[in-house]
Amino acid sequence: MYDKQGLVSIQALRAIAAIAVAFAHITNSELPRQLGIPNPLPGAEVGSAGVDLFFVISGFVMVYASERFFRRPAGPHEFLLRRIARIVPLYWVMTSIILAYLLWHYGSLEAVNFSPQVVIASYMFVPYPQTNGYMAPVHGVGWSLNFEMFFYLCFCLALPLGRRPGVVAVVALLACLVAFNRTWGLPPPLDYLALPIVLEFAMGMLVALAVREGYRLPLFVCIALVVAGAAGYVLSYWHPDIDHMVVWGIPSALLVAGVTLAGPSLTPSPLSRGIAFMGDASYAFYLVHPIAITLPRRLLGAILTPGAAPVLYAVFVLIVAGIAACAVHVLFERPLTRYLQDVIAFMFSQKRLARV
């Protein structure tokens, strides 16, 4: 049976995606913008493709892990509540920390191009432009969560249709929104949410549908898919003008297909459990790292000389961010998520008993 152990490879990809995004932010932003050090690894920009990989994985996981919600009367409500419990608490906490710091340091929202509308929209996962026109929430990396929440809503509406019809319906909906937006345009914020990048969720859904319906590929084909996906990331460095959905989304889909369509490959072991932990902590890593990568500069700036060995400093900062993220995951995110998931499970078990 293709059980939970079959998702260890997905957990590994989640961990890799989070690390890649964080390292790209360190080399592209922290070093040149905050420390005035030229980017020592320009190729690390490809690490930003970790977000595209996240989107494909999200589409995969929603189909693969939501089997019990299809064709159930309360399925959409329970699914949405569970997603909210997983995504919202840590994001709101990190957004509040950043907002408090900005107000303390700069004195007003206007000084950082924010407005009350931007703040409200940030908490509600609604894309809204800053006063300078830049489209980003208070917590910069939250732009991707706006797409995630939009995808969850679309997926939630398709749950009553069943697995295959639901997947086809969501894929068709996303494709139609993108096509309509490119041809005629949609009003805000749909014009932003209907960018081609949303098709990465669709690609992940289609891979998961194939896995759930029992399709498998020979190992050599899966290895070829993984190699092709990795090569696609490398080649994208020389074609930055091509849409991300093409140069990063398609390679991400190839990777996910390659590691899942061969079937489970790892049995329970300390290694698989460690990989699963890193995958589980990837969300905390994604949200915490923009703050954590500044800690060495703020706390140890007087004794560190990043310019002498910028690559080593980048690796050090990445490790610091990883430790901080794991601490947040273990001490806050994981226990709170488990508690909220238990509450939701109890709520819906009581509703089922009441109907009996």
C-alpha positions in Angstrom: 0.0 0.0 0.0 1.2 3.5 -0.8 0.8 4.8 2.8 2.2 7.7 4.7 5.7 6.5 4.3 5.3 7.2 0.6 5.2 10.9 1.4 8.7 10.9 2.9 10.0 12.0 -0.5 7.5 14.8 -0.5 8.6 15.9 2.9 12.2 15.9 1.7 11.2 18.2 -1.2 9.4 20.5 1.2 12.5 20.8 3.3 14.7 21.4 0.3 12.3 24.1 -1.0 12.3 26.0 2.3 16.1 25.8 2.6 16.5 27.0 -1.1 14.2 30.0 -0.6 16.0 31.0 2.6 19.4 30.7 1.0 18.3 32.8 -2.0 17.0 35.5 0.3 20.3 35.5 2.2 22.5 35.8 -0.9 20.1 38.1 -2.9 18.9 40.4 -0.1 20.7 40.1 3.3 24.2 40.2 1.9 24.0 42.9 -0.8 21.2 45.1 0.6 21.9 45.0 4.3 25.6 44.4 4.4 26.7 45.9 1.1 28.4 42.7 0.0 28.1 41.7 -3.7 26.2 38.4 -4.1 28.9 35.7 -3.9 26.6 33.1 -5.6 24.5 34.7 -8.3 23.2 31.2 -9.2 21.6 30.9 -5.8 18.8 33.1 -7.2 17.3 29.8 -8.5 16.6 29.0 -4.9 13.5 31.2 -5.3 12.1 28.4 -7.3 11.4 26.7 -3.9 8.1 28.7 -3.8 7.1 27.1 -7.1 8.0 23.7 -5.8 5.9 24.5 -2.7 2.9 25.2 -4.9 3.2 22.0 -6.8 3.6 20.1 -3.5 0.6 21.8 -2.1 -1.5 20.8 -5.0 -0.2 17.2 -4.6 -0.8 17.0 -0.9 -4.3 18.5 -1.0 -5.5 15.7 -3.3 -3.4 12.9 -1.7 -4.3 13.7 1.9 -7.9 14.8 1.5 -9.4 11.5 0.5 -11.7 11.5 3.5 -13.2 14.8 2.6 -14.4 14.0 -0.8 -18.2 13.5 -1.2 -18.9 14.1 2.5 -21.5 16.7 3.4 -19.3 18.3 6.0 -16.1 17.7 4.0 -15.6 21.2 2.7 -16.1 22.8 6.1 -13.8 20.4 7.9 -11.2 20.7 5.2 -11.2 24.5 5.3 -11.1 24.7 9.1 -8.1 22.3 9.2 -6.3 24.4 6.6 -7.0 27.6 8.6 -5.7 25.9 11.7 -2.5 24.9 9.9 -1.7 28.1 8.1 -3.2 31.1 10.0 -1.9 31.1 13.6 1.9 31.2 12.9 1.4 33.5 10.0 -0.6 36.0 12.1 2.0 35.8 14.9 4.9 36.5 12.5 2.9 39.3 10.8 2.2 40.9 14.2 5.8 40.7 15.2 7.0 42.4 12.0 4.2 45.0 12.2 5.1 45.8 15.8 8.8 46.2 15.0 8.1 48.4 12.0 5.8 50.7 14.0 8.4 50.9 16.9 11.3 51.5 14.6 9.8 53.8 11.9 6.9 55.3 13.9 4.1 55.0 11.4 2.7 52.8 8.7 3.2 55.5 6.0 7.0 55.4 6.6 7.1 51.9 5.3 4.6 52.3 2.5 1.8 50.6 4.4 -1.8 51.7 5.0 -4.5 50.3 7.3 -6.0 48.6 4.2 -2.6 46.8 3.6 -2.5 45.6 7.2 -6.1 44.3 7.1 -5.6 42.7 3.8 -2.4 41.0 5.0 -4.2 39.3 7.8 -7.1 38.3 5.5 -4.8 36.8 2.8 -6.1 39.3 0.2 -3.6 40.8 -2.3 -3.5 44.6 -1.9 -1.0 47.1 -3.1 1.2 49.1 -0.8 1.2 52.9 -1.1 4.1 52.8 -3.5 2.2 50.3 -5.7 4.3 47.3 -4.7 2.1 44.2 -4.3 3.2 42.5 -1.0 1.7 42.0 2.5 3.2 43.1 5.8 5.2 39.9 6.0 6.8 39.8 2.6 6.8 36.1 2.0 3.1 36.0 2.7 2.4 36.8 -1.0 2.6 33.1 -1.6 0.0 32.4 1.1 -2.4 34.6 -0.7 -2.2 32.1 -3.6 -2.4 29.2 -1.2 -5.6 30.4 0.5 -7.2 31.1 -2.9 -6.3 27.5 -4.0 -7.8 26.1 -0.8 -11.1 27.9 -1.5 -11.2 26.5 -5.0 -10.3 23.0 -3.9 -12.9 23.2 -1.1 -15.7 24.0 -3.5 -14.8 20.9 -5.6 -14.8 18.4 -2.7 -18.5 17.5 -3.1 -17.8 16.3 -6.7 -15.5 13.5 -5.7 -11.8 12.9 -6.3 -11.5 12.7 -10.1 -14.3 15.1 -11.0 -13.1 17.5 -8.3 -9.6 17.5 -9.5 -10.7 18.0 -13.1 -13.0 20.9 -12.1 -10.3 22.7 -10.1 -7.7 22.3 -12.9 -10.3 23.6 -15.5 -11.2 26.5 -13.2 -7.6 27.6 -12.7 -6.8 27.2 -16.4 -9.9 29.2 -17.4 -9.1 32.0 -14.9 -5.6 32.3 -16.2 -6.7 32.3 -19.8 -9.5 34.8 -19.2 -7.1 37.1 -17.3 -4.5 37.0 -20.0 -7.0 37.7 -22.7 -9.5 40.1 -21.2 -8.3 40.9 -17.7 -10.0 40.4 -14.4 -10.7 42.9 -11.7 -8.4 43.1 -8.6 -7.6 41.1 -6.7 -8.6 38.3 -9.1 -6.2 39.6 -11.7 -3.3 38.9 -9.3 -4.6 35.5 -8.1 -5.1 34.4 -11.8 -1.5 34.7 -12.7 0.0 31.6 -14.5 1.7 30.6 -11.3 -1.6 29.2 -9.9 -1.3 26.4 -12.6 1.5 24.9 -10.5 -1.2 23.8 -8.0 -3.0 22.2 -10.9 0.1 20.3 -11.9 0.6 18.9 -8.4 -3.1 17.9 -8.3 -2.8 15.9 -11.5 0.3 14.1 -10.2 -1.5 13.2 -7.0 -4.6 12.0 -8.9 -2.3 9.6 -10.9 -0.8 8.3 -7.7 -4.2 7.9 -6.0 -5.6 6.0 -9.0 -2.7 3.6 -8.9 -0.5 4.7 -11.8 3.2 3.9 -11.4 6.3 4.5 -13.6 9.4 2.4 -13.9 12.2 3.5 -11.7 14.4 4.6 -14.6 11.7 6.9 -15.9 11.2 8.5 -12.5 15.0 9.1 -12.2 14.9 10.7 -15.7 12.0 13.0 -14.5 14.0 14.1 -11.5 17.1 14.7 -13.6 15.1 16.7 -16.1 13.5 18.7 -13.3 16.9 19.6 -11.8 18.3 20.4 -15.2 15.3 22.7 -15.8 16.2 24.7 -12.7 19.8 25.1 -13.8 18.8 26.2 -17.3 16.4 28.8 -16.0 19.4 30.8 -14.8 20.1 31.7 -18.4 16.4 32.5 -19.2 15.2 34.8 -16.5 12.7 36.5 -18.9 10.5 33.3 -19.2 7.5 33.0 -17.0 8.2 31.3 -13.6 5.4 28.8 -14.3 7.4 27.5 -17.2 11.0 27.6 -16.1 10.4 26.7 -12.4 6.8 25.3 -12.3 7.3 22.6 -14.9 10.6 21.4 -13.4 8.9 21.3 -10.0 6.1 19.2 -11.4 8.7 16.8 -12.9 10.4 16.5 -9.5 7.2 15.7 -7.7 6.2 13.2 -10.3 9.6 11.6 -10.3 9.7 11.0 -6.5 6.0 9.9 -6.1 5.1 7.8 -9.2 7.7 5.2 -8.4 5.9 4.3 -5.2 7.2 4.4 -1.6 11.0 3.9 -1.3 11.7 4.4 2.4 10.7 2.2 5.3 10.3 3.7 8.8 13.7 4.6 10.2 15.5 7.4 12.0 16.4 8.8 8.6 12.8 8.9 7.4 11.6 10.4 10.7 14.2 13.1 10.4 13.2 13.9 6.9 9.6 14.0 8.0 10.4 16.4 10.8 12.3 18.7 8.4 9.3 18.7 6.1 6.9 19.4 8.9 9.1 22.3 10.0 9.4 23.8 6.5 6.4 26.1 7.0 7.9 27.5 10.1 11.3 27.8 8.3 9.6 29.7 5.5 7.9 32.2 7.8 10.6 32.6 10.4 13.7 32.8 8.2 13.2 36.5 7.0 13.5 37.5 10.7 16.0 34.9 11.7 18.6 35.7 9.0 19.0 39.2 10.5 19.9 37.9 13.9 23.6 37.4 13.4 23.9 40.9 11.9 22.0 42.5 14.8 23.4 40.5 17.7 27.0 39.7 16.5 27.7 42.5 14.0 30.6 43.8 16.0 32.6 40.5 15.9 31.5 39.1 12.6 33.2 40.1 9.3 30.9 38.7 6.6 32.9 40.3 3.8 35.9 38.1 4.6 34.0 34.9 3.8 30.5 35.7 2.5 29.6 32.2 1.5 30.5 30.8 4.9 28.6 33.7 6.5 25.6 32.8 4.3 25.8 29.2 5.5 26.1 30.3 9.1 23.0 32.5 8.8 21.1 29.7 7.2 22.0 27.4 10.1 20.8 30.1 12.6 17.6 30.4 10.7 17.1 26.7 10.7 17.6 26.4 14.4 15.2 29.3 15.1 12.6 27.8 12.8 12.9 24.3 14.4 12.5 25.9 17.8 9.4 27.8 16.7 8.0 24.6 15.1 8.5 22.4 18.2 7.6 24.9 20.9 4.7 26.8 19.2 3.5 25.6 15.8 3.3 21.9 16.3 1.6 21.8 19.7 -0.9 24.5 18.7 -1.7 22.9 15.4 -2.3 19.5 17.1 -4.5 21.1 19.6 -6.6 22.9 17.0 -6.8 19.8 14.8 -8.1 17.8 17.8 -10.7 20.4 18.5 -11.9 20.4 14.9 -12.0 16.6 14.9 -14.1 16.6 18.1 -16.4 19.2 16.6 -17.2 17.1 13.5 -17.3 13.8 15.4 -20.0 15.4 17.6 -21.9 16.6 14.5 -21.8 13.1 13.1 -23.1 11.5 16.3 -25.9 14.1 16.4 -27.0 13.0 13.0 -27.1 9.3 14.0 
